[in-house]
Amino acid sequence: MEIRPPENEGEFEKYYFLRWKVLRAPWNRPRGSEKDDKESDSIHLVAFYYRKIVGVGRAHLLDNKKGQIRYMAVREGFRGQGIGKKILKKLENKLKEKGVKKVILNARENALKFYEKAGYKIIKQGHTLFGSVKHFKMEKLME
């Protein structure tokens, strides 16, 4: 397993495809809906398993002390193997290197236990995406 940033256009294309396939396609969202206006200013990571992208995650700075993690996704068939945990830890470390003291995220209801195990605390209930996907605002203080 190798976790690193996408290095070329082809890897970025596969990275965005996995984000869309896991986080948008099940709710009939179009390609492109997996991107936002922070893509060029973000830290992008992919998990490779024998040259196949099986996990993705992104982080960006909100200010000089706070960062946000978004778009965490692991390909079906590869979940429960610690891939998401490794991506999350590496994103946190990269934010910490930039001086971040607090990381926030908006976790889907089905991912709450994953983030709680990683040290995140629920702050409040958040938005509901696509009319059915409940989110919770979570945060973690970096030590």
Backbone as ProteinMPNN parsed JSONL, in Angstrom:
{"seq_chain_A": "MEIRPPENEGEFEKYYFLRWKVLRAPWNRPRGSEKDDKESDSIHLVAFYYRKIVGVGRAHLLDNKKGQIRYMAVREGFRGQGIGKKILKKLENKLKEKGVKKVILNARENALKFYEKAGYKIIKQGHTLFGSVKHFKMEKLME", "coords_chain_A": {"N_chain_A": [[0.855, -1.186, 0.0], [0.623, 2.121, -0.93], [0.648, 5.489, -0.036], [0.17, 8.622, -1.226], [0.43, 11.898, -2.81], [-1.528, 12.485, -5.81], [0.227, 12.325, -8.899], [0.139, 13.05, -11.575], [-1.84, 14.012, -14.468], [-3.451, 11.812, -15.223], [-3.558, 10.295, -12.841], [-4.827, 12.145, -11.185], [-7.289, 12.258, -12.492], [-8.314, 9.679, -12.032], [-8.396, 9.788, -9.25], [-10.344, 11.809, -8.783], [-12.464, 10.496, -10.008], [-12.914, 8.302, -8.297], [-13.702, 9.671, -5.959], [-16.098, 10.806, -6.913], [-17.531, 8.458, -7.598], [-17.914, 7.114, -5.118], [-18.86, 9.108, -3.341], [-20.759, 10.705, -4.65], [-22.092, 9.581, -6.969], [-23.903, 7.487, -6.006], [-26.109, 8.995, -5.308], [-27.058, 9.988, -7.606], [-25.66, 12.225, -8.626], [-24.03, 14.511, -10.825], [-20.932, 14.064, -12.717], [-18.227, 16.059, -11.728], [-19.464, 17.236, -9.598], [-18.06, 16.379, -7.473], [-16.053, 18.061, -6.935], [-14.728, 21.209, -5.687], [-14.239, 24.75, -5.014], [-11.769, 24.805, -3.77], [-9.861, 23.07, -4.664], [-7.339, 23.574, -5.958], [-5.824, 24.628, -3.914], [-5.376, 22.682, -2.042], [-4.427, 19.74, -0.105], [-3.964, 16.705, -1.503], [-4.493, 13.245, -1.304], [-3.853, 9.871, -2.278], [-4.515, 6.391, -2.001], [-2.757, 3.69, -3.082], [-3.096, 0.418, -4.306], [-1.357, -2.028, -5.567], [-0.958, -0.342, -7.886], [-3.543, 0.506, -8.324], [-6.006, 2.863, -7.559], [-7.393, 3.001, -4.442], [-8.307, 4.437, -2.336], [-9.035, 7.779, -1.181], [-8.449, 11.192, -0.135], [-8.75, 14.546, 1.139], [-7.369, 17.666, 2.243], [-7.473, 21.009, 3.51], [-6.426, 24.356, 4.348], [-8.15, 26.437, 6.63], [-7.618, 28.679, 8.044], [-4.645, 30.095, 9.54], [-4.391, 28.398, 11.724], [-6.314, 26.462, 11.655], [-7.608, 23.609, 10.009], [-9.31, 21.704, 7.443], [-10.718, 18.556, 6.711], [-11.821, 16.762, 3.931], [-13.832, 14.895, 1.591], [-13.185, 12.141, 1.963], [-12.807, 8.841, 0.959], [-13.157, 5.368, 0.36], [-12.669, 2.702, -1.806], [-15.238, 0.351, -2.504], [-15.049, -2.931, -1.227], [-12.529, -2.653, -0.319], [-12.772, -1.515, 2.084], [-12.567, -1.219, 5.674], [-10.022, -2.105, 6.104], [-8.123, -0.455, 7.104], [-7.266, 1.536, 5.401], [-8.513, 4.065, 5.063], [-7.954, 5.1, 7.585], [-5.163, 5.368, 7.473], [-4.885, 7.266, 5.423], [-6.242, 9.438, 6.587], [-4.614, 9.947, 8.858], [-2.213, 10.7, 7.627], [-3.045, 13.008, 6.259], [-3.732, 14.598, 8.471], [-1.174, 14.855, 9.643], [0.144, 16.317, 7.652], [-1.308, 18.709, 7.757], [-0.691, 19.458, 10.359], [2.047, 19.944, 10.095], [1.89, 22.348, 8.815], [1.226, 24.029, 10.81], [-1.305, 23.808, 11.893], [-3.701, 23.712, 14.493], [-6.189, 22.794, 15.068], [-8.456, 20.52, 13.623], [-11.195, 20.281, 11.494], [-14.177, 18.64, 10.336], [-16.892, 17.437, 8.315], [-18.754, 14.884, 9.003], [-20.309, 12.077, 7.555], [-23.192, 10.358, 8.741], [-22.863, 7.558, 8.809], [-20.144, 7.347, 9.106], [-19.334, 8.2, 11.552], [-18.329, 6.641, 13.772], [-15.857, 5.815, 12.776], [-14.423, 8.278, 12.652], [-14.595, 9.068, 15.33], [-13.057, 7.078, 16.577], [-10.624, 7.931, 15.67], [-10.165, 10.114, 17.173], [-11.81, 12.35, 16.91], [-14.38, 14.631, 17.886], [-17.889, 15.034, 18.178], [-19.382, 18.058, 17.403], [-21.739, 19.344, 16.654], [-24.919, 18.66, 15.075], [-24.943, 18.664, 11.578], [-25.446, 19.684, 8.202], [-27.845, 18.24, 5.868], [-27.174, 16.295, 3.223], [-28.117, 16.023, -0.156], [-30.735, 15.573, 0.54], [-30.921, 13.334, 2.166], [-28.562, 12.428, 3.412], [-27.245, 12.604, 6.377], [-25.107, 14.807, 8.136], [-22.458, 15.485, 10.504], [-20.856, 17.946, 12.345], [-17.524, 17.794, 13.232], [-14.586, 17.863, 15.329], [-11.053, 17.976, 16.011], [-8.44, 18.442, 18.241], [-5.129, 19.196, 17.604], [-2.135, 17.813, 18.79]], "CA_chain_A": [[0.0, 0.0, 0.0], [1.364, 3.375, -1.005], [-0.216, 6.656, 0.107], [0.908, 9.8, -1.686], [-0.392, 12.762, -3.668], [-1.553, 12.15, -7.245], [1.403, 12.958, -9.496], [-0.05, 13.479, -12.957], [-3.236, 14.211, -14.867], [-4.149, 10.529, -15.187], [-3.833, 9.941, -11.441], [-5.868, 13.053, -10.689], [-8.561, 11.85, -13.098], [-8.776, 8.496, -11.277], [-8.67, 10.283, -7.902], [-11.659, 12.457, -8.809], [-13.475, 9.498, -10.352], [-13.266, 7.547, -7.081], [-14.482, 10.588, -5.114], [-17.443, 10.88, -7.468], [-18.185, 7.137, -7.541], [-18.287, 6.778, -3.741], [-19.521, 10.189, -2.6], [-21.778, 11.431, -5.411], [-22.862, 8.735, -7.897], [-25.061, 6.794, -5.419], [-27.231, 9.935, -5.189], [-27.299, 10.475, -8.963], [-25.045, 13.534, -8.842], [-23.209, 14.478, -12.042], [-19.483, 14.229, -12.64], [-17.905, 17.457, -11.462], [-20.017, 17.589, -8.29], [-17.103, 15.911, -6.471], [-15.021, 19.088, -6.827], [-15.155, 22.524, -5.214], [-13.322, 25.843, -5.352], [-10.52, 24.719, -3.002], [-9.03, 21.98, -5.197], [-5.968, 23.978, -6.276], [-5.145, 25.014, -2.676], [-5.558, 21.585, -1.093], [-3.542, 18.581, -0.02], [-4.692, 15.551, -2.033], [-3.797, 11.974, -1.12], [-4.458, 8.653, -2.803], [-3.951, 5.115, -1.567], [-2.588, 2.769, -4.2], [-2.916, -0.992, -4.044], [-0.894, -2.54, -6.87], [-1.171, 0.703, -8.899], [-4.965, 0.838, -8.418], [-6.41, 3.797, -6.508], [-8.432, 2.372, -3.622], [-8.752, 5.38, -1.315], [-8.699, 9.175, -1.428], [-8.784, 12.157, 0.904], [-8.268, 15.894, 0.867], [-7.345, 18.611, 3.358], [-7.1, 22.381, 3.161], [-6.377, 25.296, 5.465], [-9.233, 27.415, 6.771], [-6.813, 29.833, 8.439], [-3.309, 29.599, 9.879], [-4.435, 27.471, 12.861], [-7.409, 25.501, 11.503], [-7.703, 22.935, 8.723], [-10.503, 20.886, 7.235], [-10.577, 17.342, 5.911], [-13.017, 16.51, 3.131], [-13.798, 13.939, 0.476], [-12.581, 10.853, 2.3], [-13.543, 7.739, 0.33], [-12.426, 4.121, 0.104], [-13.367, 1.858, -2.784], [-15.944, -0.817, -1.979], [-14.205, -4.114, -1.312], [-11.273, -2.341, 0.362], [-13.108, -0.867, 3.354], [-12.315, -2.008, 6.876], [-8.643, -2.607, 6.082], [-7.231, 0.568, 7.632], [-6.837, 2.467, 4.354], [-9.008, 5.391, 5.437], [-7.214, 5.515, 8.779], [-3.829, 5.796, 7.043], [-5.038, 8.516, 4.678], [-6.606, 10.459, 7.561], [-3.436, 10.253, 9.675], [-1.255, 11.427, 6.794], [-3.6, 14.349, 6.056], [-3.56, 15.312, 9.744], [0.245, 15.179, 9.788], [0.477, 17.392, 6.709], [-1.892, 19.932, 8.312], [0.099, 19.782, 11.547], [3.3, 20.534, 9.593], [1.577, 23.716, 8.402], [0.905, 24.796, 12.005], [-2.714, 23.659, 12.275], [-3.941, 23.279, 15.868], [-7.515, 22.177, 15.125], [-8.954, 20.012, 12.348], [-12.635, 20.061, 11.491], [-14.726, 17.907, 9.199], [-18.32, 17.159, 8.346], [-18.815, 13.432, 8.816], [-21.592, 11.425, 7.302], [-23.642, 9.594, 9.909], [-22.298, 6.203, 8.796], [-18.696, 7.403, 9.336], [-19.065, 8.788, 12.868], [-17.469, 5.778, 14.596], [-14.517, 5.882, 12.191], [-13.77, 9.508, 13.079], [-14.477, 9.065, 16.792], [-11.89, 6.247, 16.887], [-9.44, 8.706, 15.311], [-10.03, 11.219, 18.121], [-12.698, 13.47, 16.623], [-15.556, 14.781, 18.746], [-19.038, 15.68, 17.533], [-19.663, 19.403, 17.904], [-23.169, 19.557, 16.453], [-25.453, 18.09, 13.847], [-24.717, 19.568, 10.455], [-26.393, 19.714, 7.091], [-28.267, 16.989, 5.25], [-26.793, 16.371, 1.821], [-28.971, 15.311, -1.116], [-32.013, 15.292, 1.172], [-30.969, 12.107, 2.972], [-27.277, 12.053, 4.005], [-26.998, 13.463, 7.533], [-23.72, 15.096, 8.482], [-22.192, 16.006, 11.825], [-19.61, 18.704, 12.424], [-16.612, 17.182, 14.204], [-13.289, 18.513, 15.406], [-9.976, 17.318, 16.751], [-7.329, 19.316, 18.577], [-3.854, 18.561, 17.281], [-1.174, 17.961, 19.901]], "C_chain_A": [[0.892, 1.237, 0.0], [0.366, 4.521, -0.908], [0.619, 7.884, -0.212], [-0.028, 10.687, -2.498], [-0.448, 12.214, -5.093], [-0.444, 12.947, -7.929], [1.217, 13.448, -10.924], [-1.54, 13.552, -13.274], [-4.05, 12.917, -14.796], [-4.493, 10.101, -13.773], [-4.896, 10.851, -10.845], [-7.23, 12.678, -11.255], [-9.148, 10.657, -12.341], [-9.139, 8.852, -9.835], [-10.067, 10.91, -7.849], [-12.766, 11.463, -9.159], [-13.89, 8.699, -9.114], [-14.073, 8.415, -6.122], [-15.914, 10.647, -5.603], [-18.191, 9.558, -7.272], [-18.693, 6.8, -6.139], [-19.175, 7.842, -3.114], [-20.642, 10.913, -3.335], [-22.663, 10.526, -6.276], [-24.044, 8.01, -7.246], [-26.295, 7.682, -5.248], [-27.485, 10.631, -6.529], [-26.8, 11.897, -9.207], [-24.111, 13.452, -10.051], [-21.71, 14.537, -11.743], [-19.199, 15.72, -12.527], [-18.417, 17.893, -10.108], [-19.091, 17.154, -7.153], [-15.963, 16.907, -6.258], [-15.611, 20.371, -6.258], [-14.077, 23.555, -5.529], [-11.996, 25.816, -4.597], [-9.549, 23.669, -3.552], [-7.572, 22.396, -5.394], [-5.157, 24.358, -5.038], [-5.152, 23.902, -1.636], [-4.44, 20.553, -1.146], [-4.389, 17.386, -0.461], [-3.853, 14.304, -1.793], [-4.594, 10.831, -1.734], [-3.742, 7.452, -2.205], [-3.933, 4.198, -2.777], [-2.412, 1.357, -3.679], [-2.6, -1.621, -5.393], [-1.305, -1.609, -8.009], [-2.642, 1.062, -9.125], [-5.318, 1.778, -7.266], [-7.6, 3.198, -5.749], [-8.949, 3.295, -2.514], [-8.266, 6.783, -1.641], [-9.068, 10.019, -0.217], [-8.167, 13.494, 0.579], [-8.31, 16.731, 2.131], [-6.998, 19.988, 2.817], [-7.114, 23.243, 4.418], [-7.602, 26.195, 5.439], [-8.644, 28.75, 7.215], [-5.474, 29.277, 8.907], [-3.277, 28.637, 11.064], [-5.485, 26.373, 12.715], [-7.43, 24.937, 10.087], [-8.972, 22.105, 8.648], [-10.156, 19.698, 6.352], [-11.907, 17.093, 5.221], [-12.769, 15.368, 2.161], [-13.016, 12.664, 0.782], [-13.443, 9.752, 1.683], [-12.617, 6.55, 0.118], [-13.302, 3.253, -0.789], [-14.021, 0.667, -2.081], [-15.073, -2.048, -2.211], [-12.86, -3.911, -0.623], [-11.522, -1.677, 1.719], [-12.836, -1.81, 4.518], [-10.905, -2.572, 6.958], [-7.638, -1.567, 6.578], [-6.75, 1.592, 6.616], [-7.266, 3.894, 4.706], [-8.255, 5.942, 6.633], [-5.832, 6.048, 8.403], [-3.889, 7.11, 6.277], [-5.317, 9.658, 5.655], [-5.386, 10.892, 8.37], [-2.415, 11.075, 8.874], [-1.751, 12.845, 6.503], [-3.435, 15.19, 7.324], [-2.111, 15.74, 9.933], [0.656, 16.323, 8.869], [-0.103, 18.732, 7.192], [-1.084, 20.402, 9.525], [1.426, 20.437, 11.155], [3.102, 21.987, 9.177], [1.146, 24.586, 9.584], [-0.525, 24.704, 12.484], [-2.824, 23.095, 13.694], [-5.279, 22.563, 16.026], [-7.914, 21.749, 13.718], [-10.456, 19.81, 12.49], [-13.003, 19.232, 10.27], [-16.215, 17.763, 9.391], [-18.488, 15.693, 7.993], [-20.232, 12.971, 8.507], [-21.914, 10.543, 8.507], [-23.003, 8.205, 9.96], [-20.786, 6.178, 9.028], [-18.338, 7.93, 10.729], [-18.116, 7.94, 13.708], [-16.032, 5.794, 14.092], [-13.779, 7.114, 12.711], [-13.628, 9.585, 14.594], [-13.276, 8.219, 17.229], [-10.585, 6.978, 16.609], [-9.287, 9.95, 16.189], [-10.896, 12.434, 17.868], [-13.905, 13.438, 17.544], [-16.656, 15.484, 17.956], [-19.274, 17.022, 18.213], [-21.155, 19.697, 17.804], [-23.611, 18.836, 15.193], [-25.297, 19.13, 12.746], [-25.822, 19.486, 9.43], [-26.802, 18.299, 6.665], [-28.044, 17.143, 3.757], [-27.736, 15.521, 0.974], [-30.304, 14.88, -0.499], [-32.05, 14.067, 2.06], [-29.677, 11.761, 3.703], [-26.95, 13.035, 5.131], [-25.508, 13.582, 7.8], [-23.636, 15.655, 9.902], [-20.863, 16.74, 11.794], [-18.781, 18.094, 13.545], [-15.313, 17.981, 14.218], [-12.324, 17.694, 16.251], [-8.895, 18.347, 17.005], [-6.043, 18.563, 18.318], [-2.868, 18.83, 18.416], [0.217, 18.153, 19.396]], "O_chain_A": [[1.795, 1.373, 0.826], [-0.644, 4.53, -1.611], [1.632, 8.155, 0.433], [-1.142, 10.284, -2.834], [0.488, 11.549, -5.535], [-0.201, 14.104, -7.584], [2.057, 14.19, -11.433], [-2.384, 13.2, -12.451], [-5.201, 12.926, -14.36], [-5.59, 9.601, -13.522], [-5.761, 10.4, -10.095], [-8.233, 12.776, -10.548], [-10.343, 10.633, -12.046], [-10.075, 8.288, -9.268], [-10.871, 10.579, -6.976], [-13.884, 11.579, -8.658], [-15.077, 8.448, -8.904], [-15.038, 7.934, -5.528], [-16.848, 10.55, -4.807], [-19.341, 9.546, -6.834], [-19.788, 6.257, -5.992], [-20.141, 7.514, -2.426], [-21.401, 11.66, -2.716], [-23.881, 10.707, -6.298], [-25.102, 7.917, -7.868], [-27.402, 7.177, -5.065], [-28.054, 11.722, -6.576], [-27.443, 12.677, -9.909], [-23.47, 12.423, -10.268], [-21.281, 14.99, -10.682], [-19.863, 16.539, -13.164], [-17.871, 18.824, -9.516], [-19.312, 17.52, -5.998], [-15.028, 16.642, -5.502], [-16.818, 20.602, -6.328], [-13.113, 23.255, -6.233], [-11.176, 26.719, -4.768], [-8.51, 23.418, -2.941], [-6.664, 21.646, -5.032], [-3.928, 24.406, -5.1], [-4.948, 24.171, -0.452], [-3.638, 20.501, -2.078], [-5.418, 17.094, 0.149], [-2.648, 14.301, -2.045], [-5.825, 10.82, -1.716], [-2.54, 7.485, -1.94], [-4.961, 3.961, -3.413], [-1.669, 1.125, -2.725], [-3.471, -1.733, -6.256], [-1.926, -2.042, -8.979], [-2.953, 1.841, -10.026], [-4.962, 1.509, -6.119], [-8.656, 2.927, -6.322], [-9.922, 2.966, -1.835], [-7.233, 6.966, -2.286], [-9.885, 9.622, 0.614], [-7.186, 13.578, -0.16], [-9.172, 16.538, 2.989], [-6.319, 20.118, 1.799], [-7.738, 22.895, 5.42], [-8.036, 26.654, 4.383], [-9.114, 29.815, 6.812], [-5.194, 28.097, 8.692], [-2.212, 28.105, 11.377], [-5.551, 25.46, 13.539], [-7.29, 25.666, 9.105], [-9.623, 21.84, 9.659], [-9.407, 19.816, 5.382], [-12.972, 17.195, 5.829], [-11.634, 14.942, 1.95], [-12.268, 12.174, -0.063], [-14.66, 9.734, 1.863], [-11.453, 6.704, -0.253], [-14.501, 3.094, -0.56], [-13.436, 0.058, -1.185], [-14.442, -2.188, -3.258], [-12.134, -4.873, -0.372], [-10.574, -1.32, 2.418], [-12.869, -3.032, 4.37], [-10.628, -3.429, 7.796], [-6.429, -1.781, 6.481], [-5.91, 2.432, 6.939], [-6.456, 4.819, 4.65], [-7.952, 7.134, 6.681], [-5.382, 7.056, 8.946], [-3.033, 7.975, 6.462], [-4.702, 10.721, 5.563], [-5.156, 12.088, 8.544], [-1.831, 12.027, 9.391], [-0.957, 13.786, 6.502], [-3.045, 16.356, 7.256], [-1.849, 16.871, 10.341], [1.427, 17.197, 9.264], [0.542, 19.771, 7.051], [-0.83, 21.595, 9.69], [1.873, 21.378, 11.812], [4.052, 22.77, 9.188], [0.749, 25.736, 9.398], [-0.926, 25.441, 13.385], [-2.139, 22.137, 14.051], [-5.488, 21.822, 16.987], [-7.743, 22.492, 12.752], [-10.93, 19.242, 13.474], [-12.244, 19.138, 9.305], [-16.735, 17.943, 10.492], [-18.378, 15.306, 6.83], [-21.206, 13.417, 9.114], [-21.019, 10.052, 9.195], [-22.641, 7.729, 11.036], [-20.201, 5.1, 9.137], [-17.159, 8.087, 11.045], [-17.182, 8.479, 14.301], [-15.093, 5.788, 14.888], [-12.638, 7.009, 13.161], [-12.635, 10.116, 15.092], [-12.556, 8.601, 18.152], [-9.56, 6.69, 17.228], [-8.378, 10.752, 15.973], [-10.738, 13.453, 18.54], [-14.389, 12.375, 17.93], [-16.396, 16.399, 17.175], [-19.356, 17.109, 19.439], [-21.761, 20.226, 18.735], [-22.794, 18.453, 14.356], [-25.497, 20.324, 12.967], [-26.984, 19.248, 9.759], [-26.183, 17.309, 7.054], [-28.641, 18.002, 3.109], [-28.102, 14.414, 1.369], [-30.927, 13.928, -0.969], [-33.087, 13.771, 2.655], [-29.69, 10.868, 4.551], [-26.453, 14.136, 4.893], [-24.755, 12.613, 7.707], [-24.598, 16.215, 10.429], [-19.868, 16.226, 11.283], [-19.265, 17.9, 14.66], [-14.981, 18.677, 13.259], [-12.711, 16.86, 17.069], [-8.477, 19.051, 16.086], [-5.882, 17.425, 18.759], [-2.787, 19.945, 18.932], [1.148, 18.293, 20.189]]}, "name": "protein", "num_of_chains": 1, "seq": "MEIRPPENEGEFEKYYFLRWKVLRAPWNRPRGSEKDDKESDSIHLVAFYYRKIVGVGRAHLLDNKKGQIRYMAVREGFRGQGIGKKILKKLENKLKEKGVKKVILNARENALKFYEKAGYKIIKQGHTLFGSVKHFKMEKLME"}
